[in-house]
Amino acid sequence: FPGVEFELEQDPDVLDTWFSSGLWPFAVLGWPENTDDFKKYYPTSLLETGWDILFFWVARMVMLGIYLTGEVPFRKVFCHALVRDAQGRKMSKSLGNVIDPIDVIEGISLEQLHSRLDAGNIDPREIKKAKIGQSKDYPDGIPECGTDALRFTLCAYTSSGRDMNLNVMRVDGYRKFCNKLWNATRFALMKLGEDFVPSPDAALTGHESLAERWILHRLNVAARNVSAALADMSFMTATTAVHSFWLYELCDVYIEYIKPITTPEADAAARHSAQQTLFTCLDQGLKLLHPFMPFVTEELWQRLPRRASETSPSISVSAYPEPRSDYENSQAEAEFELVMSITKAGRSLTADYNVLSKSTFFISNASEASHALVSAQADGIVTLIKGCQSVTSLAPEEAVPAGCAVVSVSDEVAIHLLVRGQVDIDQEIGKIEKKVAKATGMKDGLVAKTKVPNYETNVPEEVRETNASKIGDYEAEINVLQKAIETFLTLKGSN
């Protein structure tokens, strides 16, 4: 206003932004009056904020809290990570790389993202550069991921670091995990049946199979790990624990393992026990996951039948899972880990030799104990190895049929795939010889370590025990592989 004289006065009723924010912990509770809310809720317990405003905001709240109330306004401060784009750049309007959470939740096309730039206040010279960045990061736009997937991703990213590079494809991955939860729970409800009634409590009957005892033990491990991680505010550890339980233990193993047991033709007592364990895992698994995925877990939990002891109207106010002493079973875990090792080795063999259907396996055992265990779990192993026709557990004195490829599972157990008539024998002998060479090299390397001066006195006992165990495993593997070569040579000679 050239040539005009005027006087400016500060509005007396406006506080500085950070000053007024510093009053927040107690001002919102009725301070300076000694209200009921103030007496009940102040001081608070935890402040969650970002690293970048520790001095601007947190320090002011502490100083003003002490000065005006005589107390520190909170005892703990949890600093979340700062969200950057997938390339690690700070989100900025000028770069055009700001991700709107609503766009991740609801989805948006690349064309719509570009139109946002055109409608904004970015310098026209920067719009072209920003559009190139959007096209690189989201060539197909952003898929509809939902609130639960975004929430879970942010928790999974949260570690001790100060920044997180948000890759939307990872959010989409957790959206698919939500679909997995939905489909697994629907399938499980079909296996339970409309007339299923869960037991009044979750106590063991004493008739649980090995697979049931294993999955309940793993449920215990998940509950313990998630609770400990939440107490430490280690959200990455917590999400990893619950994600692993659901995906790699409950869905990929237990639900698959009990499919033959839960058919109408199966033994009624075994079916009922498997169903009760399945229900326990669904109920407790959804509760474990609820803080990270509140919407899908509530929806699924409401579809489950209720125990007589469950009176909560919502999963959000139900008791959070705690480890139970009766579920703790390290022996079942060790025994079932052998089953899983056999399964993984069997899958690997079928892939290596391209025998993907009607595969026939023989399990050689060095002890009667492993023979009995594998015999009892043979049907389950057949179920877990896709396309498997049969699994036969061999007693220690029984010979492996000629024409089998082999993988050593432990120093006591090896799995053999019948490949006679389906593969080139010379080629397979060559493959096995390479495995022998590799195992021999690994064994010789470990043996060399045990020959260093003062090995027995300078190396900790647990390390020496581990080395000795590994050397024994390699020797057993080499022995099994050499026998496989002999059987192939015999087969070749007979042809």
C-alpha positions in Angstrom: 0.0 0.0 0.0 2.3 2.7 -1.2 1.7 6.1 0.4 -0.7 4.8 3.0 0.1 5.0 6.7 -1.3 2.3 9.0 -0.5 0.6 12.3 -0.3 -3.2 12.9 -1.2 -4.8 16.2 -0.7 -8.4 17.3 -3.9 -10.2 18.1 -3.7 -10.7 22.0 -5.8 -13.9 21.8 -3.4 -16.0 19.7 -0.7 -18.3 21.0 2.4 -19.3 19.2 1.9 -22.7 17.6 4.5 -24.6 19.5 3.8 -22.8 22.7 0.1 -23.7 22.6 1.1 -27.3 21.6 3.3 -27.4 24.7 0.2 -26.9 26.9 -1.7 -29.8 25.3 -1.0 -32.6 27.8 -2.9 -30.8 30.6 -4.9 -28.0 28.8 -7.1 -30.6 27.1 -8.0 -32.1 30.6 -9.4 -28.8 32.0 -6.3 -27.1 33.4 -5.9 -24.7 35.1 -9.0 -26.0 36.9 -8.4 -29.2 39.0 -11.0 -31.2 37.1 -11.8 -34.9 37.5 -10.2 -35.6 34.2 -7.1 -33.8 35.2 -6.8 -35.7 38.5 -7.5 -39.0 36.8 -5.4 -38.8 33.6 -2.6 -36.5 34.3 0.3 -37.2 34.1 -0.1 -39.4 31.1 2.0 -42.5 30.4 3.3 -42.3 26.8 3.7 -39.8 24.1 4.1 -41.0 20.5 5.6 -38.6 18.1 8.2 -38.0 15.3 11.9 -37.6 15.8 11.9 -34.3 13.9 9.9 -32.3 16.5 11.6 -33.5 19.7 12.7 -30.0 20.5 9.9 -28.0 18.9 7.2 -29.9 20.8 8.3 -32.6 23.3 10.8 -30.4 25.1 8.2 -27.6 25.4 5.6 -30.0 26.8 8.0 -31.3 29.4 9.2 -27.8 30.4 5.7 -26.2 30.6 4.3 -29.3 32.3 6.9 -29.1 35.1 6.6 -25.3 35.3 2.8 -25.1 35.4 1.8 -28.4 37.1 4.9 -29.5 38.9 5.0 -32.9 37.2 6.5 -34.4 34.0 3.6 -34.8 31.6 4.6 -38.3 30.5 7.2 -40.9 31.4 8.0 -42.4 28.0 8.3 -41.0 24.5 8.0 -43.4 21.5 9.4 -41.8 18.3 8.0 -43.3 15.2 10.0 -43.4 11.9 9.7 -40.7 9.3 8.0 -42.0 6.1 10.0 -41.5 2.9 9.2 -42.7 -0.6 10.4 -46.0 -2.1 13.6 -44.3 -3.3 14.4 -42.9 0.2 13.5 -39.3 -0.7 11.8 -37.1 1.8 8.2 -36.6 0.8 7.8 -33.1 -0.6 5.2 -31.2 -2.6 7.8 -29.8 -4.8 9.0 -33.3 -5.7 5.4 -34.5 -6.2 6.2 -37.7 -4.3 3.8 -37.3 -1.4 1.7 -40.5 -0.9 -1.8 -39.8 0.4 -2.8 -42.6 2.8 -6.3 -42.5 1.3 -4.9 -43.3 -2.1 -3.2 -46.4 -0.7 -6.3 -47.4 1.1 -8.7 -46.9 -1.8 -6.4 -47.1 -4.8 -5.8 -44.6 -7.6 -4.7 -44.7 -11.2 -1.6 -43.2 -12.6 -3.6 -40.7 -14.6 -5.4 -39.5 -11.5 -2.0 -39.1 -9.7 -0.8 -37.0 -12.6 -4.0 -34.9 -12.5 -3.3 -34.2 -8.8 0.0 -32.6 -9.8 -1.6 -30.4 -12.5 -4.2 -29.2 -10.0 -1.7 -28.4 -7.3 0.6 -25.5 -6.7 3.8 -27.1 -7.9 6.1 -25.0 -10.1 5.3 -25.9 -13.7 8.9 -26.6 -14.3 8.8 -29.3 -11.6 5.6 -31.0 -12.7 7.2 -32.8 -15.6 9.9 -34.2 -13.3 7.3 -35.2 -10.7 5.2 -37.1 -13.3 8.3 -39.0 -14.4 8.9 -40.0 -10.8 5.3 -41.1 -10.4 5.4 -43.1 -13.6 8.6 -44.9 -12.3 7.2 -45.6 -8.8 3.6 -46.4 -9.8 3.5 -47.5 -13.5 0.1 -49.1 -12.9 -1.1 -46.7 -10.3 -1.6 -47.6 -6.7 -3.8 -50.7 -6.1 -6.6 -50.7 -3.5 -4.8 -52.0 -0.4 -7.2 -51.3 2.5 -6.7 -49.8 5.9 -5.5 -53.1 7.6 -2.7 -53.7 5.0 -1.5 -50.1 5.4 -1.6 -50.2 9.2 0.3 -53.6 9.2 2.9 -52.3 6.8 3.7 -49.2 8.9 4.0 -51.4 12.0 6.2 -53.9 10.1 8.5 -51.1 8.9 8.9 -49.6 12.4 12.3 -50.5 13.9 15.1 -48.7 15.6 15.8 -46.7 12.5 14.6 -43.1 12.1 13.3 -43.4 8.5 11.2 -45.9 6.5 11.2 -46.1 2.7 7.5 -46.9 2.0 7.2 -49.3 -0.9 3.5 -49.5 -1.9 4.1 -53.0 -3.3 4.8 -54.2 0.2 1.5 -52.8 1.3 -0.1 -54.7 -1.6 1.6 -57.8 -0.3 0.0 -57.5 3.0 -3.4 -56.9 1.3 -2.9 -60.4 -0.2 -2.1 -61.6 3.3 -5.5 -60.2 4.3 -7.0 -62.3 1.5 -5.1 -65.3 2.8 -6.6 -64.8 6.3 -10.1 -64.5 4.8 -9.8 -67.6 2.7 -8.1 -69.7 5.4 -10.8 -68.8 8.0 -13.6 -69.5 5.5 -12.0 -72.9 4.7 -11.5 -73.7 8.3 -15.1 -72.9 9.1 -16.2 -75.3 6.4 -14.0 -77.9 8.1 -15.5 -77.2 11.4 -19.1 -77.5 10.1 -22.3 -75.7 11.1 -22.9 -77.9 14.0 -19.4 -77.5 15.6 -19.4 -76.5 19.3 -16.1 -75.4 20.7 -15.1 -76.9 24.1 -16.0 -74.7 27.1 -12.4 -73.8 27.6 -9.2 -74.4 25.6 -7.8 -77.1 27.8 -6.0 -80.1 26.3 -7.8 -83.4 26.2 -4.6 -85.5 26.2 -5.5 -87.2 22.9 -4.0 -84.5 20.6 -1.9 -85.7 17.7 1.7 -84.7 17.1 0.6 -82.0 14.7 -1.8 -80.6 17.2 0.7 -80.5 20.0 3.2 -78.8 17.6 0.8 -76.0 16.4 -0.4 -75.3 20.0 3.2 -75.0 21.1 3.9 -72.6 18.2 0.8 -70.6 19.2 2.4 -70.3 22.6 5.7 -69.1 21.1 3.8 -66.6 19.0 1.8 -65.2 21.9 5.0 -64.9 24.0 7.0 -63.2 21.3 4.2 -60.8 20.3 3.5 -59.7 23.8 7.2 -59.2 24.6 7.7 -57.2 21.4 4.7 -55.0 22.2 6.0 -54.4 25.7 9.3 -53.3 24.1 7.5 -51.3 21.4 9.3 -53.4 18.8 6.5 -53.5 16.3 8.6 -55.0 13.5 9.3 -58.0 15.7 5.7 -58.3 16.8 4.3 -58.2 13.2 7.0 -60.7 12.1 6.0 -63.2 14.8 2.2 -63.1 14.2 2.7 -63.1 10.4 4.9 -66.1 10.5 2.5 -68.0 12.8 -0.4 -67.4 10.5 1.3 -67.9 7.1 4.0 -70.4 7.6 2.7 -72.5 10.5 -1.1 -72.4 10.6 -2.0 -72.0 6.9 0.9 -73.6 5.2 1.3 -76.6 7.5 -1.4 -77.3 10.1 -4.5 -76.6 7.9 -2.9 -78.6 5.1 -1.9 -81.4 7.4 -5.4 -82.0 8.8 -7.3 -81.9 5.5 -7.6 -85.7 5.4 -8.3 -85.9 9.1 -11.3 -83.5 8.9 -13.2 -85.3 6.2 -16.5 -87.1 7.0 -14.8 -90.4 6.4 -12.0 -89.9 8.9 -11.9 -91.2 12.4 -14.5 -89.3 14.5 -12.3 -88.8 17.6 -9.3 -87.7 15.6 -11.5 -85.3 13.5 -13.1 -83.8 16.7 -9.7 -83.2 18.3 -8.2 -81.7 15.2 -11.3 -79.4 14.9 -11.0 -78.2 18.5 -7.3 -77.4 18.0 -8.1 -75.6 14.7 -10.7 -73.5 16.4 -8.3 -72.6 19.2 -5.7 -71.4 16.7 -8.2 -69.4 14.7 -9.6 -67.7 17.8 -6.3 -66.9 19.4 -4.5 -66.2 16.1 -7.1 -63.5 15.2 -6.8 -62.0 18.7 -3.0 -61.8 18.3 -3.3 -60.1 15.0 -6.1 -57.7 16.0 -4.0 -54.7 17.1 -2.3 -54.6 13.7 -5.3 -55.5 11.5 -8.4 -54.5 13.5 -11.0 -54.6 10.7 -10.5 -57.9 9.0 -9.9 -59.7 12.4 -13.1 -58.3 13.9 -15.1 -59.3 10.8 -13.7 -62.9 10.9 -13.9 -63.3 14.6 -17.6 -62.4 14.6 -18.1 -65.4 12.3 -16.6 -67.9 14.7 -18.7 -69.9 17.1 -18.2 -68.9 20.8 -16.9 -70.8 23.7 -19.2 -70.9 26.7 -16.5 -68.9 28.6 -16.3 -66.2 25.9 -18.7 -63.3 26.8 -16.9 -60.4 25.0 -19.1 -58.8 22.3 -16.1 -57.7 20.3 -12.6 -59.0 19.7 -11.3 -55.6 20.6 -12.3 -56.1 24.3 -11.6 -59.8 24.5 -8.7 -61.1 26.5 -5.4 -60.9 24.7 -3.7 -64.4 24.2 -1.1 -65.4 26.8 1.2 -68.4 26.8 -0.3 -71.5 28.5 1.9 -74.0 30.4 -0.2 -76.9 29.0 0.6 -75.9 25.4 4.3 -75.8 26.0 5.8 -78.8 24.3 9.4 -78.7 23.1 9.5 -82.4 22.5 6.5 -82.2 20.0 8.3 -79.2 18.4 11.5 -81.2 17.9 9.6 -84.3 16.5 7.5 -82.3 14.2 10.5 -80.3 12.9 11.8 -83.7 11.7 8.5 -84.2 9.8 8.9 -80.7 8.3 12.5 -81.3 7.3 11.5 -84.5 5.5 8.7 -82.6 3.8 11.0 -79.9 2.6 13.6 -82.4 1.4 10.9 -84.3 -0.4 9.6 -81.2 -2.2 13.2 -80.3 -3.2 13.7 -83.8 -4.6 10.5 -83.7 -6.7 11.5 -80.3 -8.1 15.1 -81.3 -8.8 14.1 -84.5 -10.7 10.9 -83.0 -12.1 8.8 -85.8 -10.6 5.9 -83.6 -9.7 3.0 -86.2 -9.6 2.6 -89.7 -8.2 6.0 -89.5 -6.5 7.0 -92.4 -4.3 9.3 -91.9 -1.3 11.2 -94.2 1.1 12.5 -92.9 4.4 15.6 -94.7 5.7 16.1 -94.6 9.5 19.2 -95.3 11.6 17.1 -95.9 14.7 13.9 -97.5 15.7 12.7 -94.3 17.3 12.9 -92.3 14.0 11.3 -95.3 12.2 8.3 -95.3 14.5 7.9 -91.5 14.3 8.1 -91.4 10.5 5.7 -94.4 10.2 3.2 -92.6 12.4 3.4 -89.4 10.4 3.6 -90.9 6.9 0.1 -89.9 5.9 0.7 -86.3 7.0 3.9 -86.2 5.0 2.1 -87.5 1.9 -0.4 -84.6 2.4 2.3 -81.9 2.7 4.4 -83.1 -0.3 2.2 -82.0 -3.3 1.6 -84.8 -5.8 3.0 -87.5 -3.4 1.6 -91.0 -3.9 3.2 -92.8 -1.0 5.7 -92.5 1.8 7.2 -95.7 3.3 9.3 -95.6 6.5 12.1 -98.3 6.4 13.3 -100.0 9.5 17.1 -99.7 10.2 17.7 -103.1 8.7 15.6 -102.6 5.6 17.4 -101.8 2.3 16.4 -98.8 0.1 15.0 -100.0 -3.3 17.4 -99.4 -6.3 16.9 -96.4 -8.5 16.3 -93.7 -5.8 17.6 -90.2 -5.6 18.4 -89.2 -2.0 18.7 -86.2 0.3 20.1 -86.6 3.9 17.7 -85.0 6.4 19.8 -85.6 9.6 22.5 -88.1 10.8 19.6 -90.6 11.4 17.2 -90.0 8.5 17.4 -89.7 4.7 14.6 -89.4 2.2 14.7 -91.3 -1.1 12.7 -90.6 -4.2 12.1 -93.4 -6.7 13.3 -92.1 -10.1 14.1 -95.4 -11.8 12.9 -95.2 -15.4 12.3 -91.5 -15.3 15.8 -90.0 -15.3 19.3 -90.4 -17.0 21.3 -92.5 -14.6 24.7 -91.1 -15.6 23.5 -87.6 -15.2 22.0 -88.4 -11.7 25.3 -90.0 -10.6 27.0 -86.8 -11.6 24.7 -84.7 -9.6 25.2 -86.9 -6.5 28.9 -86.8 -6.9 28.8 -83.0 -6.8 26.8 -83.2 -3.6 29.4 -85.6 -2.2 32.2 -83.1 -3.1 30.3 -80.2 -1.5 29.5 -82.1 1.7 33.1 -83.3 1.9 34.5 -79.8 1.5 32.2 -78.5 4.2 33.2 -81.4 6.5 36.9 -81.0 5.9 36.6 -77.2 6.6 35.1 -77.9 10.0 37.6 -80.7 10.8 40.4 -78.2 10.0 39.0 -75.8 12.5 39.1 -78.5 15.2 42.8 -79.1 14.5 44.0 -75.6 15.4 46.3 -75.4 18.5 44.6 -75.2 21.8 41.2 -75.8 20.2 39.8 -77.6 23.3 40.8 -74.8 25.7 40.3 -71.7 23.6 37.0 -72.5 21.8 33.8 -72.4 24.0 32.2 -75.7 24.7 28.9 -74.9 22.9 30.8 -74.0 19.7 32.8 -77.3 19.9 29.6 -79.3 20.4 28.0 -77.5 17.4 31.0 -78.3 15.2 31.0 -81.9 16.3 27.3 -82.2 15.5 27.8 -80.6 12.0 30.7 -82.9 11.3 28.5 -85.9 12.2 25.7 -84.7 9.9 28.1 -84.2 7.0 29.5 -87.7 7.5 26.1 -89.2 7.6 25.1 -87.2 4.4 28.2 -88.4 2.6 27.5 -92.0 3.6 23.9 -91.8 2.3 25.0 -90.2 -1.0 27.7 -92.8 -1.6 25.1 -95.6 -1.1 22.8 -93.8 -3.6 25.7 -93.8 -6.1 26.1 -97.5 -5.5 22.4 -98.3 -6.1 22.4 -96.2 -9.3 25.5 -98.1 -10.5 23.9 -101.4 -9.7 20.8 -100.3 -11.5 22.9 -99.3 -14.5 24.7 -102.6 -14.6 21.4 -104.5 -14.5 20.2 -102.6 -17.5 
